[in-house]
């Protein structure tokens, strides 16, 4: 007996990420402590401050240093340490509050007793890191693995702080259209900073050398010409910007957040302002040349920033 085989098309199942529902409540006091305190207690801070004062007083007495000089010395050394210690304790206390991270109808919501922020899941990016990669938990005594969500605004939120929630968030994010990015904290972040600095300095050197060669090839340098160094300075500024920006295009590094865009805008304005005014006023010998370069390169870099900070279609 021969029967016909019928092929029936089955519609794809709905996105589990869009239909997922997660409600994670966490309080730092309930976490397992896995590192030394990242803050200084008030008792320790006062003890160090008093002990430092006694040490400075004894050293001034033995060295025949005046009281005024001793107070100034102590204010320069001891007072900043005390302020830093108190600040760390205040930050730790302010972070010790219950927080909730929830996902419902494709919308991620972060809330505490004093603030609430939401972002569509598809506009978030994420990476696997540590709890302290979240700035709002940076002064806590915990260093466990977590899933870090990055909102479009640039806020970084640690979630999946217990094994069940960690698996739930991880599976949901992998099934969603959210981009997975590299962890910018830790050793990789330090290496990236080195690349940016090397690119910045290398861009200045290469741009200046190319500009000087181009200037000498096109025309002879007139004596006492205030605009003689415009070409080398201009290429130095251009090289510095590109050298500092290129490392940011490492695959998976860009997060395309509002905070990242602000950083690019600040660099677009600050870099030519600092370099062009300095070189125009001192190296070139003419302040007007520096101001012209500032206006030109600020406008150019803002246009380039608008292009490089354009959000990819996949987000």
C-alpha positions in Angstrom: 0.0 0.0 0.0 1.4 3.2 -1.1 0.4 6.5 0.5 1.2 10.1 -0.5 3.4 12.0 1.8 2.1 15.5 2.6 4.5 18.2 3.7 2.9 20.5 6.3 4.6 23.9 7.0 4.9 24.6 10.7 5.2 28.3 11.7 8.3 29.1 13.7 7.8 29.3 17.5 7.6 32.8 18.9 10.8 34.4 20.2 11.5 33.1 23.6 13.5 36.2 24.3 10.6 38.5 23.6 8.2 36.4 25.6 10.5 35.8 28.5 9.7 37.1 31.9 12.4 37.6 34.6 12.1 39.3 37.9 15.4 39.4 39.9 15.6 41.1 43.3 19.1 41.4 44.9 20.5 43.1 48.0 24.3 43.3 48.5 23.9 42.3 52.1 22.7 38.8 51.0 25.7 38.2 48.7 28.6 35.8 49.5 31.6 38.0 50.4 34.5 37.0 48.1 37.0 39.8 48.5 38.5 42.2 50.9 36.5 45.4 51.7 37.0 48.0 49.0 36.4 50.7 51.5 37.9 52.0 54.7 35.9 52.0 57.9 35.4 55.2 59.8 37.3 54.0 62.8 40.3 53.1 60.6 40.2 56.4 58.7 40.2 58.4 61.9 43.0 56.2 63.4 45.2 56.8 60.3 44.5 60.5 60.3 45.4 60.9 64.0 48.4 58.6 63.7 49.6 60.5 60.6 49.3 63.8 62.5 51.4 62.4 65.4 54.0 61.1 62.9 54.3 64.5 61.1 54.5 66.3 64.4 57.3 64.1 65.6 59.2 64.4 62.3 58.8 68.2 62.3 60.1 68.3 65.9 63.2 66.2 65.1 63.9 68.1 61.9 63.3 71.6 63.4 60.5 72.3 60.9 58.1 75.0 61.8 54.5 74.3 62.8 53.0 76.0 59.7 55.2 74.0 57.4 54.1 70.8 59.3 50.4 71.6 59.0 50.8 72.3 55.2 52.7 69.1 54.7 50.0 67.1 56.6 47.2 68.8 54.8 48.8 67.9 51.4 49.5 64.3 52.4 47.0 63.2 55.1 43.8 65.2 54.2 43.3 63.7 50.7 43.7 60.2 52.1 41.1 60.9 54.8 38.7 62.4 52.2 39.2 59.4 49.9 38.6 57.0 52.8 35.4 58.7 53.9 34.2 58.9 50.3 34.7 55.2 49.8 32.7 54.4 52.9 29.9 56.8 51.8 29.8 55.2 48.4 29.6 51.7 49.9 26.8 52.7 52.2 24.8 54.3 49.4 25.1 51.2 47.2 23.8 48.9 50.0 20.2 48.9 48.9 17.8 46.5 47.3 17.7 46.5 43.5 15.5 44.8 41.0 16.2 43.9 37.4 13.2 42.6 35.5 12.4 41.7 31.9 8.8 41.8 30.7 7.4 42.2 27.2 10.8 42.8 25.8 11.5 45.7 28.2 14.3 45.5 30.8 13.7 47.6 33.9 16.3 48.5 36.6 14.9 50.0 39.8 15.9 50.9 43.3 14.3 52.9 46.0 15.5 56.1 44.4 15.6 55.5 40.6 14.1 53.6 37.8 15.4 53.2 34.2 14.1 51.0 31.4 15.4 50.0 28.0 14.1 47.6 25.2 16.1 44.4 25.3 16.9 44.7 21.6 18.7 48.0 22.2 20.8 46.5 25.0 24.2 44.9 24.6 25.7 42.5 27.1 28.8 40.7 28.2 29.9 38.2 30.9 32.0 39.7 33.6 32.0 40.4 37.4 29.5 42.1 39.7 31.9 45.0 40.3 31.8 45.8 36.6 28.5 47.5 37.5 29.5 51.0 38.8 26.5 50.9 41.3 28.2 47.8 43.0 31.8 48.8 42.6 32.3 49.4 46.4 30.7 46.2 47.5 32.6 43.2 48.9 31.5 40.8 46.2 33.4 39.6 43.2 31.3 36.9 41.7 30.6 36.3 38.0 27.6 38.0 36.5 25.9 38.9 33.3 26.3 42.6 32.6 23.6 44.4 30.6 24.4 47.8 29.0 21.5 50.1 28.4 21.3 52.5 25.4 22.1 55.3 27.9 25.4 53.6 28.8 24.3 52.3 32.3 25.9 49.0 33.1 23.8 46.6 35.2 24.8 43.3 36.8 22.2 40.6 36.7 22.2 36.9 37.1 23.7 37.2 40.5 22.6 33.7 41.6 23.0 30.4 39.6 19.3 30.1 38.6 19.1 33.7 37.4 22.5 33.6 35.8 21.4 30.7 33.5 18.0 32.3 32.8 19.5 35.7 31.8 22.2 34.0 29.7 19.8 31.8 27.8 17.4 34.7 27.2 20.2 37.1 25.9 21.6 34.4 23.6 18.2 33.9 22.1 17.6 37.6 21.7 19.0 40.1 19.1 21.1 41.9 21.7 24.7 42.2 20.8 27.4 40.5 22.8 30.3 42.8 23.4 33.8 42.5 24.9 34.4 43.3 28.5 36.0 46.7 28.8 37.0 46.3 32.4 40.0 44.4 33.7 43.2 43.6 31.8 41.6 44.0 28.3 40.5 47.5 29.2 44.0 48.4 30.3 45.4 47.0 27.1 42.9 49.0 25.1 43.9 52.2 26.9 47.5 51.5 26.0 46.5 51.1 22.4 44.7 54.4 22.4 47.6 56.2 24.0 50.1 54.6 21.5 47.8 55.4 18.6 47.4 59.0 19.8 51.1 59.6 20.2 52.0 57.7 17.0 49.4 59.6 15.1 50.9 62.9 16.2 54.4 61.8 15.2 53.4 60.3 11.8 51.2 63.2 11.0 53.8 65.8 11.9 56.5 64.0 9.9 54.3 63.6 6.9 53.2 67.2 7.1 56.8 68.5 7.3 57.8 66.4 4.3 54.7 67.6 2.4 55.5 71.3 3.3 59.1 71.0 2.2 58.1 69.3 -1.0 55.5 71.8 -2.0 57.3 75.1 -1.2 60.3 76.5 0.5 59.7 77.6 4.1 59.8 81.4 4.2 61.7 82.9 7.2 59.5 84.2 10.0 56.3 82.9 8.3 53.6 82.5 11.1 51.7 80.0 9.0 54.8 77.9 8.0 53.8 75.0 10.3 50.1 74.9 9.4 50.4 71.7 7.3 52.5 69.7 9.9 50.2 70.8 12.7 47.1 70.0 10.8 48.3 66.5 9.9 49.4 66.0 13.5 45.9 66.8 14.8 44.3 64.6 12.1 46.7 61.7 12.9 46.2 62.0 16.6 42.4 61.8 16.3 42.5 58.8 13.9 45.2 57.1 16.0 43.1 57.4 19.2 39.9 56.4 17.5 41.0 53.4 15.5 41.4 51.0 18.5 37.7 51.6 19.3 36.7 49.7 16.2 38.0 46.4 17.5 35.2 44.0 16.8 32.8 43.8 19.8 34.3 46.8 21.6 31.9 49.5 20.6 28.7 49.6 22.6 26.9 52.4 20.7 25.5 54.1 23.7 24.7 57.7 24.5 27.6 57.8 26.9 30.0 56.6 24.2 28.7 59.2 21.8 29.3 61.9 24.4 32.9 60.7 24.8 33.5 61.0 21.0 32.0 64.5 21.0 34.2 65.6 23.9 37.2 64.3 22.1 36.1 66.0 18.8 36.1 69.3 20.6 38.8 68.9 23.2 41.6 67.4 21.0 41.9 70.1 18.4 41.3 72.8 21.0 44.3 71.6 23.1 46.7 70.7 20.3 45.9 73.5 17.8 46.0 76.3 20.3 49.2 75.1 21.8 51.0 74.5 18.4 49.5 77.6 16.8 50.4 79.9 19.6 53.8 78.4 20.4 55.2 76.1 17.8 53.8 78.0 14.9 54.2 81.4 16.5 50.7 82.6 15.6 47.5 82.4 17.8 45.2 83.1 14.8 46.6 80.0 13.0 45.7 77.9 16.1 42.2 79.3 16.3 41.6 78.6 12.6 42.7 75.0 13.1 40.5 74.6 16.2 37.4 75.7 14.3 38.2 73.6 11.2 39.0 70.4 13.0 36.3 70.7 15.6 33.7 70.9 12.7 35.4 68.1 10.9 35.6 65.7 13.9 32.0 66.4 14.9 30.9 65.4 11.4 33.1 62.2 11.6 31.8 61.5 15.1 28.2 61.6 13.7 29.2 59.0 11.1 31.2 56.7 13.3 28.6 56.8 16.1 25.7 55.9 13.9 23.8 53.0 15.4 24.1 49.8 13.4 20.8 48.6 11.8 20.9 45.4 13.9 20.3 47.3 17.1 
